[in-house]
Amino acid sequence: MHFVFLLTVFGSLPSPDILAIHPIEEAYEIQDRVLIKTRDGASLSATLVRKNGNIEPLPTVLFYTTYDQGDRDLRFGKMAVDRGYAGVVVYARGIRTNLNDYMPYEHESDDIYDVIDWISKQSWCNGKVGMYGGSYTGFAQWAAVKHVHPALKTIVPQVAVMPGYDTPMENNVCASALCLRWPNDRLSDKQLPQDIYTRWYQNGDSYRSLDTLAGQPNRIFQKWLQHSDYDDYWRSMIPTAAEFARLNIPILTTTGYYDGAQIGAIEFVKLQSKYNPHANTYVVIGPYDHFGAQRNPAKVLMGYNLDPIAIVNMEDLAYQWFDYILKDGKKPELLQGKINFEVMGGNEWRHSSSLSGMSNQTLKFFLSDRVVGDHQLLATQKPAPSHFLSQTVDFTDRTTQNNLFTTTINNNSPGTNALVFVSEPFAGGLTISGSFSGQLAASINKRDMDTSIAFYELMPDGNYFFLTRYIGRASYAKDKTQRHLLQPGRKEIIPLGDIRMVCKRVSKGSRLVIALQVNKNPFEVINYGSGKNVYDETINDANGPLQIKWYTDSYITVPISR
């Protein structure tokens, strides 16, 4: 289907009245590049989509985005119309207007309030507004409820990122795809050089110089690097404790076990539950990645065949929710509990009243020094007395990498340069359900390190099934908001931070496997352990290899249900 867009462009930004668009297709009445004024005088670009010829006011679905994808954005407005709503797509401040005004995450709370206020006063809106969408759009909805506009009746934040918490850094460790590539793609139509991360890794340059090395200086990247703590800059972007306590509109959030934004998406729910225990919030989580948990998941994810029951169209679910809340329709059948989660390998949905209710038992495994084949034993009893295992990381050796990131789920393996621990076979079947936790006991000859752990099920046929991965900075393990350097040579207790949730049926005879290493690769910041600002460290700060003693009173806690 094709549209002819007739847009009159004047020397200055035009007003909504002169931006009428006349679609060839009779189903839709579309107005593009409508400008909505905010209280502080900014202009946000919007696309309005309504059913052609409709004169009755309708509930409105708002899709707020930081991307400019043309017809792909228009799809969200048309989808709303097809389902009996008015559709509005609004672009973040600076997008489609002036990129000099663009600063991600900083204006959403106030700007979206003003957008909803404008929508609620239009003749085609019946005073009810709902929001949905994923990733940045998911975050924007949580920002919007810092101050809930009376017309905002519900939000459906999908795979919502939490700035400073899980993007661009996770447990205070920056990933370059989020920290540099993402803002580069927002501010420039020029892609980063394909070899930029490899060159940076080989050169051993500071992380702060990465954009300069690419030849594409980036103001957003540099600003973010000024906030390595989860500080007031980041925390101001999401609701406060008092704002969560006042938040009573119904909410549906979706995420996936393999969603890069799951940590943030779940943290929003945890905070609301903490400050408002009776909140009307529902969660749907299953074997999805970042895309699948906000659209229609593929049948095969990273080599894993989804259970048939897990294939749920998340956009359909969002509109079932809108019909329920905005049109007094039927509650979506899937939502039988506040927390709704699919059991991988079990082909079943389970339902709980809380995140903690996903499991009813825990197993504790210690990192023992007992050898089992080529690996160490994950012991169910704490070794006595405590011993340690040694590990050395030479940061100046750029012929190797320490990287536990994977792009496959089935037929995986723990990789190289890691200490690998394997449990005894499980005597009976069980379900791992929830988030791993635990603590590392270690002493090092430096002042900091970034640890990485990958979790697997080793199945009876010898195949590894990738469950999840943890990465975190030791100096922030006890407090994300303030760095506490380690004392060289002293045994330190390092709690594991946020780890993605997973739910997987584990068969009799399977084993739990973890791979433990210190991060060193081209795609994440490298912490050389000098104690300086990590973003300013270079390979010259390595000052000899990192020597680690991992003590056998380190343990992993596994949530299970039987």
C-alpha positions in Angstrom: 0.0 0.0 0.0 1.3 3.4 -0.9 0.8 6.9 0.4 1.4 10.3 -1.1 2.6 12.7 1.6 2.0 16.3 0.8 4.1 18.3 3.2 4.5 22.1 2.9 7.9 23.1 4.3 8.5 26.8 5.2 11.6 28.5 6.3 10.7 27.9 9.9 9.0 24.9 11.5 5.4 24.8 10.4 2.3 24.7 12.6 0.0 21.7 12.9 -2.7 23.5 11.0 -0.8 23.5 7.8 0.5 20.0 8.0 -2.6 18.2 6.7 -1.7 15.0 4.8 -4.0 13.4 2.3 -3.4 9.6 2.1 -4.5 7.8 -1.0 -5.6 4.9 1.2 -9.0 5.6 2.5 -8.6 3.8 5.8 -6.4 6.3 7.5 -6.2 10.1 8.0 -2.6 10.9 8.7 -0.9 14.1 9.8 2.9 14.0 9.8 5.4 16.3 11.6 2.8 17.9 13.8 4.6 20.0 16.4 3.6 19.8 20.0 4.9 22.5 22.3 6.2 21.8 25.7 6.0 24.1 28.7 9.6 25.1 28.4 9.2 26.1 24.7 10.5 23.0 22.9 8.8 21.4 20.0 8.3 17.7 19.6 7.5 16.2 16.3 4.5 13.9 16.1 2.6 11.8 13.6 -1.2 11.5 14.1 -3.1 8.5 12.7 -6.9 8.3 12.8 -9.6 6.3 11.0 -10.6 8.3 8.0 -14.1 9.7 8.4 -14.4 8.9 12.1 -15.8 11.8 14.2 -16.3 10.0 17.5 -13.6 10.6 20.2 -11.6 7.4 20.8 -9.1 6.2 23.4 -5.6 7.0 22.1 -2.5 4.9 22.0 0.8 6.8 22.3 4.0 5.4 21.0 7.0 7.6 22.1 10.3 6.9 20.4 13.9 8.1 20.1 14.3 6.6 16.7 13.2 8.0 13.3 12.3 5.1 11.1 9.7 6.6 8.8 7.1 4.1 7.6 8.2 1.6 10.4 7.1 4.2 12.9 3.9 4.9 11.0 3.0 1.2 11.5 2.5 1.8 15.2 -0.1 4.5 14.5 -1.9 2.4 11.9 -2.0 -0.6 14.2 -3.8 1.5 16.8 -6.4 2.6 14.2 -6.9 -1.0 13.0 -7.8 -2.0 16.6 -10.2 0.8 17.2 -8.0 3.6 18.7 -6.5 6.8 17.6 -2.7 6.5 17.2 0.0 9.0 18.0 3.7 8.6 17.4 5.9 11.2 19.1 9.6 11.7 18.7 12.0 12.5 21.6 13.1 16.1 21.9 15.6 16.9 19.1 14.6 14.0 16.8 13.1 15.3 13.6 13.6 18.9 14.9 17.1 19.8 16.0 19.6 17.2 17.1 21.5 19.9 19.1 18.5 19.6 21.6 18.8 15.9 21.8 20.0 14.4 25.1 18.6 10.9 25.7 16.6 10.1 28.9 16.8 13.6 30.3 13.5 15.2 29.3 11.0 12.4 29.0 9.1 12.9 32.2 8.1 16.5 31.6 7.9 16.2 27.8 5.6 13.2 27.8 3.3 14.8 30.4 2.9 17.8 28.0 2.3 15.5 25.1 -0.5 13.6 26.9 -2.0 16.9 28.1 -2.1 18.0 24.4 -3.6 14.7 23.2 -6.3 14.7 25.9 -7.5 18.1 24.7 -8.0 17.0 21.1 -11.5 16.5 19.8 -10.6 13.0 18.6 -9.5 11.8 22.0 -12.0 10.7 24.6 -9.7 11.6 27.5 -8.1 8.1 27.8 -4.5 7.6 26.8 -2.4 4.4 27.0 1.3 3.9 26.1 3.2 0.9 24.9 6.5 -0.1 23.3 9.9 -1.4 24.0 13.5 -0.6 25.0 13.9 3.2 25.1 10.1 3.5 24.6 9.7 1.2 27.6 11.9 3.4 29.7 10.0 6.5 28.6 6.7 5.1 30.0 8.3 4.7 33.5 9.6 8.2 33.2 6.1 9.4 32.2 4.7 8.0 35.5 7.0 10.1 37.7 4.1 12.6 37.4 1.0 10.8 36.1 -1.2 12.9 33.9 -4.9 12.3 34.7 -5.5 11.1 31.1 -2.8 8.4 31.3 -4.8 5.3 32.2 -2.2 2.6 31.6 1.3 1.8 30.3 2.7 -1.3 28.7 6.5 -0.9 29.0 8.2 -3.7 27.1 11.9 -4.6 27.5 12.3 -1.3 29.3 15.9 -0.1 29.8 16.8 1.6 33.0 19.5 4.3 32.3 22.7 4.0 34.3 21.4 0.7 35.7 21.4 -1.7 32.8 22.4 0.6 30.0 24.9 1.8 28.9 26.5 0.0 31.8 25.4 -3.2 33.6 26.5 -3.5 37.2 28.7 -0.5 36.4 30.5 -2.1 33.5 30.0 -0.3 30.1 29.3 -2.2 26.9 30.6 -0.4 23.9 27.5 -1.2 21.7 25.4 0.7 24.2 27.9 3.3 25.4 29.3 4.5 22.0 27.6 2.8 19.1 24.1 3.7 20.3 24.6 7.4 20.7 26.7 7.5 17.6 23.8 6.1 15.6 21.5 8.7 17.2 23.7 11.7 16.4 25.3 10.7 13.1 24.3 9.0 9.9 27.9 7.7 9.7 28.5 4.3 11.1 31.5 3.6 13.3 34.5 2.0 11.6 34.0 -1.7 11.6 37.5 -2.3 13.2 37.2 0.4 15.9 36.9 -2.0 18.8 39.7 -4.3 17.6 42.0 -1.3 17.1 41.2 0.1 20.5 41.8 -3.4 22.1 45.2 -3.8 20.3 46.3 -0.2 21.1 45.4 -0.4 24.7 44.1 3.1 24.6 41.8 4.6 27.3 38.1 4.0 27.0 37.4 7.7 27.0 39.4 8.1 23.8 37.3 5.5 21.9 35.1 8.0 20.0 38.2 10.1 19.1 39.9 7.0 17.9 36.9 6.3 15.7 37.2 9.8 14.3 33.6 10.6 15.5 33.6 12.5 18.8 30.4 12.1 20.6 29.0 14.4 23.3 26.6 11.9 24.7 29.3 9.2 25.1 31.5 11.7 26.9 28.7 12.9 29.2 27.8 9.4 30.2 31.5 8.6 31.0 31.3 11.4 33.6 28.8 9.3 35.5 30.4 5.9 36.2 28.4 5.7 39.5 24.7 5.0 39.5 24.4 8.6 40.7 21.8 11.3 41.0 22.1 12.0 37.2 20.8 8.5 36.4 18.5 8.1 39.3 16.6 11.3 38.5 15.3 9.8 35.3 13.1 7.2 37.0 10.4 7.5 39.7 11.5 8.2 43.2 10.3 6.1 46.2 7.4 8.5 46.8 6.5 8.6 43.1 6.4 4.8 43.0 4.2 4.8 46.1 1.7 7.0 44.4 1.7 5.0 41.1 -1.6 3.2 41.0 -2.5 3.0 37.3 -2.5 -0.6 35.9 0.7 -1.7 34.2 1.7 -4.6 32.0 5.4 -5.2 31.4 7.1 -7.8 29.2 10.7 -9.0 29.0 12.6 -12.2 28.2 15.2 -14.5 29.7 17.6 -13.4 26.9 16.6 -9.8 26.8 19.5 -7.5 27.2 17.2 -5.0 29.1 15.7 -7.6 31.4 17.7 -6.3 34.5 16.2 -2.9 34.1 12.7 -4.1 33.2 12.6 -6.3 36.3 14.2 -3.6 38.5 11.3 -1.2 37.7 8.9 -3.9 38.9 10.9 -4.6 42.1 11.0 -0.9 43.0 7.3 -0.5 42.5 6.6 -3.6 44.5 8.9 -2.3 47.3 7.2 1.1 47.6 3.7 0.1 46.5 3.0 -3.5 47.5 -0.5 -3.4 46.2 0.4 -2.0 42.8 -1.7 -3.3 39.9 1.3 -4.4 37.8 1.6 -7.6 35.7 4.7 -9.2 34.3 5.1 -11.6 31.3 8.5 -13.1 30.9 9.6 -16.0 28.7 12.3 -17.3 26.4 12.6 -14.1 24.4 15.4 -11.7 23.3 15.1 -7.9 23.2 13.0 -8.0 20.0 10.8 -11.1 20.7 9.6 -9.7 24.0 8.1 -6.6 22.3 6.9 -8.0 19.0 6.1 -11.6 17.8 8.9 -14.0 18.9 10.6 -16.2 16.4 10.1 -19.9 16.8 13.9 -20.4 17.0 16.0 -18.2 19.3 19.8 -18.4 19.2 19.5 -22.1 18.1 16.9 -22.9 20.7 13.4 -24.1 19.6 10.8 -22.3 21.7 8.1 -24.4 23.3 4.9 -23.9 21.2 3.1 -22.4 24.2 5.8 -19.7 24.5 5.1 -18.2 21.1 2.9 -15.2 22.2 2.5 -12.1 20.0 3.4 -9.3 22.4 1.7 -6.7 20.3 -1.5 -8.6 20.4 -1.1 -9.0 24.1 -0.6 -5.2 24.5 -3.8 -4.5 22.7 -5.7 -7.1 24.6 -4.6 -5.2 27.7 -5.7 -1.9 26.2 -9.1 -3.3 25.4 -9.3 -4.5 29.0 -8.3 -1.2 30.6 -9.4 1.4 28.1 -12.6 -0.3 26.8 -13.7 -2.3 29.8 -12.9 -5.5 27.9 -11.9 -9.0 29.1 -8.6 -9.4 31.0 -6.0 -11.2 28.8 -6.2 -15.0 29.5 -2.4 -15.3 30.0 -2.5 -13.0 33.0 -3.5 -15.5 35.6 -1.0 -14.1 38.2 0.9 -10.9 38.7 4.0 -12.8 37.4 3.5 -15.0 34.4 6.5 -17.0 33.2 7.1 -19.8 30.7 9.1 -22.9 31.7 11.6 -23.6 28.9 11.5 -27.3 28.1 8.3 -27.7 30.0 5.9 -26.1 27.5 3.9 -24.5 30.2 3.1 -21.1 31.7 3.3 -20.7 35.4 1.8 -17.9 37.5 2.9 -16.3 40.7 1.8 -13.4 42.9 5.4 -12.1 43.2 8.8 -12.5 41.7 10.0 -14.4 44.7 7.2 -16.8 44.2 8.7 -18.1 41.0 10.7 -20.6 43.2 10.0 -22.4 46.4 13.5 -23.7 47.2 17.2 -22.8 46.8 20.3 -24.8 46.2 23.7 -23.6 47.3 26.9 -24.6 45.5 30.5 -23.7 46.6 33.5 -23.2 44.3 35.6 -26.1 45.6 39.2 -27.0 44.7 38.3 -30.6 44.1 39.0 -31.7 40.6 36.2 -33.4 38.5 37.6 -34.5 35.2 38.9 -31.3 33.5 37.1 -29.0 35.8 36.4 -28.2 39.5 33.5 -29.4 41.5 30.5 -27.2 42.4 30.1 -28.6 45.9 26.9 -28.7 47.9 28.9 -28.5 51.2 31.2 -25.7 52.2 34.8 -26.9 52.0 36.6 -26.9 55.4 39.0 -25.5 55.8 38.8 -22.8 53.2 41.3 -23.1 50.3 41.7 -21.1 47.2 42.2 -21.5 43.4 44.6 -19.3 41.6 43.9 -17.4 38.4 46.2 -15.0 36.4 45.1 -12.4 33.9 47.7 -10.7 31.8 46.0 -7.5 30.4 49.0 -6.8 28.2 48.4 -10.0 26.2 46.2 -9.0 23.3 46.5 -12.3 21.5 43.8 -13.7 23.8 40.4 -12.6 25.2 38.3 -13.3 28.2 34.8 -13.1 26.9 31.8 -15.2 28.1 29.3 -13.4 25.8 27.5 -15.9 23.5 25.2 -15.8 20.5 23.9 -19.4 20.9 21.8 -21.2 23.6 22.0 -24.8 22.5 25.3 -26.7 21.9 27.3 -24.1 23.8 30.5 -24.5 25.8 32.2 -22.6 28.6 34.9 -21.3 26.2 38.5 -20.6 27.2 40.4 -18.7 29.8 37.9 -19.4 32.5 37.8 -21.5 35.7 35.0 -24.0 35.1 33.0 -25.6 38.0 30.6 -28.6 37.5 28.1 -30.0 39.9 27.3 -33.6 40.5 24.4 -34.9 38.4 20.9 -34.0 39.7 19.3 -37.1 41.1 15.8 -36.0 39.9 14.2 -33.4 37.7 13.8 -29.8 38.9 13.1 -26.4 37.5 15.6 -23.5 37.8 13.3 -20.5 38.2 14.3 -17.0 39.1 17.6 -15.2 39.4 20.9 -16.7 40.5 22.7 -14.9 43.4 25.7 -15.5 45.6 29.0 -14.0 46.5 32.7 -14.4 45.6 35.4 -14.5 48.2 38.7 -13.3 46.6 41.9 -11.5 47.2 43.8 -9.8 44.4 47.1 -7.9 44.0 45.3 -4.8 42.5 42.5 -2.5 43.6 39.6 -3.6 41.4 38.4 -6.1 38.7 35.4 -6.8 36.5 34.2 -10.4 36.9 32.1 -12.4 34.5 30.2 -15.6 35.1 28.3 -17.8 32.6 25.8 -20.3 33.8 24.9 -23.5 31.9 23.0 -26.8 32.2 25.3 -29.6 31.1 22.7 -32.1 29.8 23.2 -35.9 30.0 24.0 -36.1 26.3 27.0 -33.8 26.8 25.5 -30.6 25.3 25.7 -27.3 27.2 22.5 -25.2 27.4 23.3 -21.5 28.1 21.2 -20.2 30.9 22.5 -16.6 31.6 25.5 -14.5 32.2 26.7 -12.1 34.9 29.1 -9.2 34.6 30.0 -6.8 37.4 32.6 -4.5 38.9 34.0 -5.6 42.3 34.3 -2.1 43.6 30.6 -1.4 43.1 29.4 -4.9 44.2 28.1 -3.6 47.6 26.9 -0.2 46.3 26.2 0.8 42.7 26.1 4.5 43.7 29.7 4.7 45.2 32.9 3.0 44.4 34.8 1.2 47.1 38.2 0.0 46.0 39.6 -3.3 47.1 42.7 -3.6 49.3 45.4 -5.6 47.6 46.2 -8.8 49.3 43.1 -8.7 51.5 40.4 -11.3 51.3 37.2 -9.5 50.1 33.6 -10.6 50.0 32.1 -9.5 46.6 28.3 -10.0 46.4 27.0 -10.8 42.9 24.9 -8.0 41.6 21.9 -8.2 39.3 21.6 -11.4 37.2 19.0 -12.1 34.6 16.1 -14.3 35.6 15.6 -17.6 33.8 13.1 -20.5 34.0 14.3 -23.9 32.6 13.2 -27.5 33.2 16.3 -29.4 34.1 16.3 -33.2 33.6 17.6 -36.0 35.8 21.3 -36.5 35.2 22.0 -32.9 34.2 24.6 -30.8 35.9 25.0 -27.1 36.7 28.1 -25.5 35.2 29.5 -22.1 35.8 32.5 -20.5 34.1 34.3 -17.7 36.0 36.8 -15.2 34.6 37.9 -11.6 34.7 36.7 -9.6 31.7 39.2 -8.7 29.0 37.8 -8.2 25.5 37.3 -5.5 22.8 33.6 -5.0 23.3 33.4 -3.9 27.0 35.5 -1.4 29.0 38.7 -3.0 30.5 39.3 -2.5 34.2 43.1 -2.7 34.7 42.7 -2.5 38.5 44.9 0.5 39.2 42.2 2.3 41.1 42.1 5.2 38.7 39.0 6.1 36.8 38.5 3.1 34.7 37.6 5.2 31.7 41.1 6.9 31.9 43.1 3.7 32.4 45.3 2.5 29.5 47.3 -0.7 29.0 50.2 1.1 30.7 48.2 1.0 34.0 48.2 -2.9 34.0 51.5 -2.8 35.8 51.9 -6.6 35.8 49.3 -9.4 35.6 46.3 -9.6 37.9 46.8 -12.4 40.4 43.5 -13.7 41.9 42.9 -16.1 44.7 39.3 -17.4 44.5 38.4 -18.9 47.9 36.3 -22.0 48.3 33.8 -20.3 50.5 32.6 -18.5 47.4 29.1 -19.7 46.5 26.3 -19.6 44.0 22.6 -19.7 45.1 20.2 -21.3 42.6 16.4 -20.7 42.8 14.4 -23.8 42.0 11.0 -25.3 42.2 10.2 -29.0 42.4 
